[in-house]
Amino acid sequence: MSLKMITLDDQKVVCQNGESVLDALLREHIDIPHACKEGACQSCMARSLNGAPPALAQKGLKDVLQHQNYFLACQCYPQQDMTISITPPADFFTEATVIAKELLNPETLLLTVKTKQQLDYFAGQFVNLKRYDGLVRSYSIANSRIHADKMTFHIRRLAGGHFSQWAHHELNIGDTLSISDPQGLCYYLPNNPTQNMLLIGTGSGLAPLAGIISEALHHGHSGEIHLYHGSREIDGLYWIEEMQQLAQEYPNFHYTACVSRGDAPQGVAQGRANDVAMTMLPSLKNWRVYLCGHPDMVADSKRQAYLQGASFQDIYSDAFHVASATLD
């Protein structure tokens, strides 16, 4: 077996026969995060930039990580020369033009942009939006990847939110902003079309979930798909009729709107979305779970989903960290 060359940034290391990528790097005094050296802690995770790594080096990683060619350096015995990265690539920004603005509810804006060049993204990922003065905020992609040069975002107006207030009141159709490469691991892959799926979102957390649902239905996902969308009051919800219509079109899609304060109108569940979901679906064994919204809701739901049978490998989340957020 011939020796393999490992390239990390501007450093090149020869990996000896029977030597892992981690051991080769450490031998040359290139310090990368590591701990157990047995593939359990996953602290030595890296990404192959020139093709798929050996399958054994991806054992135990989430499918979305495997899909993006991440691997464990301690378990990787290269079969070819490898170019790898242990840090996220620098953000690449492209120009995008605003082509539509629409209020979904009094506080949430549906913003649609057309990018100058197509971006390779997956429904549920997020991007950084940058305005003319360099101010940057992260927003989830709300549409499926069918439209590679068009993206939609749900921008919730926050008190004192410099970007969100600007987007609501000053950003106009025809204006341009910069958009980064897509990021994040909370997205749909059509690798298990019969698996049941639970999606829980609060507020504008519906954005990535809507994209995931659209992507799943586009690929003919046949497992049951349950969406629970919650807000404090009914005015915080949106797309109720659209989700209800989607449930009529697809028998395996089920939608429940939830409000946690005041009386719930007919057809809307009373209580927090995660509490309602966990009560209605007490067994989540072999289910895939997507959680998007307030960090406390996401953390609580992760624990509860695991206790109700979901594997940690099948729980995907995107917590929306904002200074003025309150738990829905």
N, C-alpha and C positions, 0 to 999 in steps of 0.2 A: 504494500500500500504506500503510495507516494505521500510526501509531506504536503500539508495544506497551509496556505497563507491566510492569515486573519488580518484584516485592515480595520482599524478603529480610528476614526478621524484621520490624522496625518501619521499615525503610527502603524507599522507593519510588524507582525509577529508570526514566526513559523510554529505551527502546531505539530508536535511530534506524533508519531504513530501511537495510538492508545492513550493520548492525552486530551483532556477536555479543553474547551475554549477558555474556561475560567482558569484552569491550572496553567495554561500557556500564557495568559495575560499576567497572572500573579508571578510567574517565573521571571518575567521581564520587568517586574516591579511596576506594573500598570495596575493601580488599585481601583477595583470596581466594587460596588456593594455586594456583599456576600455574607453568609452565616453558616448554614448547616452543611452545605456542599452535597446534599442528598436530594435536592429537588423539592423539599417540603416547604421551606420558608419563602421561596420565590423571590428572594431579595436580589438575586443575580440576573434577573430578567433583562434580556437585551432584544434587539430587533434586527433581523436580517434584511439588508437593503438590496440584495441581489438574488432573490429567489427564496423558495421555501427551505427552512432548515430541516434537519432530520426529524422524523416524526416522534422519535423517543424523547427528543429534547423539548417537545411541546406537551408531553404527558402531564395532565393535571391542570392545564391552563384552560380558561374559558374559551369557548369556540370563537368568540369575536377576537380574542387575542391571537389564537392560532391563525385565524383568517388574515390578520395583518402581519403575519410572519414573526411574531414574538416567540422567544424560546428561552429556556433556562441554560445559562452558560455552563453550569456545573454538570449538566447532563448532555451537553452537545459535543459529540465526537464527529467533527466535520467530514463530509464526504466529498467536498469540493472547496475551493477557495471561497472565503466569505468576507463580505464587507458588512460591518455591523455598527449599530449605534446603541449607546446606553443612555442617551439624553434625547428629549424630544427635539425634532428639527426646528430651526428658527422659523417663526411664522412667515409664511409667504402670503402676501396680500395682492388681490386683484381688484380692479375697479368694478363697481356695480351701480346700476342706475335704477332709481325708484320708478316703478311703473304703475303702482296702485297703492292706495291707502283706504282702509275701511275700519270703522269702529265695530268691534264684536260685542262690546258692552261699554258702559260709560268709562271704564278704566283700561280697556285692553284694545290695542290697535293691531289690526292685521296689515302688516307691511310686506309688500311684494317687490322684489328686486330682480333685475336681469343682469347677470354677470358678463363681463367682457369676454371671458374665456370659460369654458365648461369646467366644473369642478367635480371630482370623483368623490361622492359622499354616500352615506347610508342613512336612511330614514331614522331619526332619533338622535343623530349626532348634533353637535353645536359648532358655531363659528364665532369668531370675534369680529364685531362690527366697529369700524374706526371712522370717526367723523373728521372734518377738515382740520381741526386743531389738535388731533392726535388722541382725543378721548376715546377709550376703548371699553366696550361692554360685550359680554358673551350672551348669545341667544340661541335657543334650540331651533333646528330646522323643522318646520311644521308640515312639509310636503314630502311625498315619496320621491325617489330618485329617477322617476320616469322623465322628469323635466330637468335635465342636467344643467341647463343654463339659467334656470329660474328657481328662486328660493322664497319661501314665505316664513314670516316670523310673527309671533304673538308678543307684543311689547306692552307690558303692564305699566301704567303710569304710576310712579312712586312719588310720594311727598319728598321734595328735595332731590329727586333723581335727575341729575343733570342731563344724562343721555335720554332717558325716557320722556322727560318733559319736552326736550328739544324735538324728539321724533314725533311726538303727538302734535306739537304746536308750530314748529318751524320747518321741519323737513317737508319738502314739496315734491310732487311728481316731476320727474326730470332731473332732480338733484342727484349727485353722485356721492357715494361713500366707498370705503375700502372694506373688503371682506377677506377673512383669512382662510387658510386651509381648514377643512372640517376636522374636528377632533371628537374624542369621546368613544366609549365602548357600550353605550346603552342603545343598541339598534337591533333590527330584525335580520336574521339570516334564514333563508328557506331550506335549512338542513334537516328540519324535523316537522313536516307539514301537518302531522296528526297530533302534535303536542298541544294540550290545552294551555291557554294563555290568560293571565290575569294582569290587567293594567290599572294602576291607581294613580290619579293625578289631582293636584289641588291648584286652583287659580290657572295661571298660564302654563302650568305643567301639562295641560292638555296638548300643547303644541307638539312636543316630540312623540307623544302617544298617538296623536292623530296621524302623523307620518308613518309610524310603525304599523298601525292598523291598515292604512291604505296600502302599504307595501305588502303586508301579509295577505290581504284579500286579493291584490293584484297577482300574487304568486299562487293563488288557489289554496291557501291554508285551509285545511279541513277540520282541524281541532277547534274546540270551543274557545271563543274569544270574549272575555268579560271586561268591560270598561266601567270603572267607577270614577266619576269626576265630581269633586267637591269644592264648596266655597262656604264662607260664613253665611251670607245671605243669597237669596235667589238672584239678585242683580249681578253677583259675581260670576254666575254661570253664563255660558254662551254655547252656541252650536247645539242647543238641545234638540231642535227640530231636525237638524241635519243628522245628528247621531241616531235619532229615532227612525228617520227615514232609512238610514243605512242598516239598522237592525231589521227593518221590514224587507229589505232587499237581500240580506244575507242571513239565513236561518241560524248560522253558527255564531253570529255576532250579537252580543247582549250589552245593553247600555243602561246604566243607573246613575241618575243625577242625585247629588246629596247636598243638603244644607245643614250646617251645624248649629245655627242660631235661629230662634223664632220658629213659627209654624211652617212646616213644609207643605207646599201646595200639592194638589193631587198629581200623582205620577212622579213625585220627587221624594226620595228617602230622607228621613230625619236622622241626623248624626254625621259624624266625620266619615269621609269616604273610606278611609282604611278600616275603621271600626265596622262600618256596614258591610264592606267586602269580606272581612274575616268572619263575620257572623253568618253571612249567606253562603260562604264557601269554606266550611270548616276543615276540609281535607284538600291539601295542595300537593300531595305526593305526585311526583313526575310532571308537575306544572312548571311553566316558565312564567316568571313574574317580572314586571316592569314597574318601577316606582319613580315618579317625577313630581317635584314640587318642593314644599317646605322641608328643610333638613330634619326637623323633629319628626315629621310625618314619615319621611323616608327611613330614618333610623328605627322608629317604632315598628314600621311595617316590615322591615327586613327581619327583625327579631321574631315578629309574630308569624310571618310566612314560613320561616325556618321551623318554628315550633309546630306549625300545622302541616309539616311534611315536605316543604319545598327544599331542594338541595341548594346550598350556597352557590354552586356552579350555575344554577338556573335563575338566580336573582340578579337583575340588572337595574341600576339606579342612576339618577341624575338629580342631585339636590340643588335647588336654586338658592344660593347664598346671597341675600341682599340685606343691607343694614336695617331697612325699615320693615322687613317681613314680619308677619304675624301668622300664627298657626291657623290654617283654615280647618 
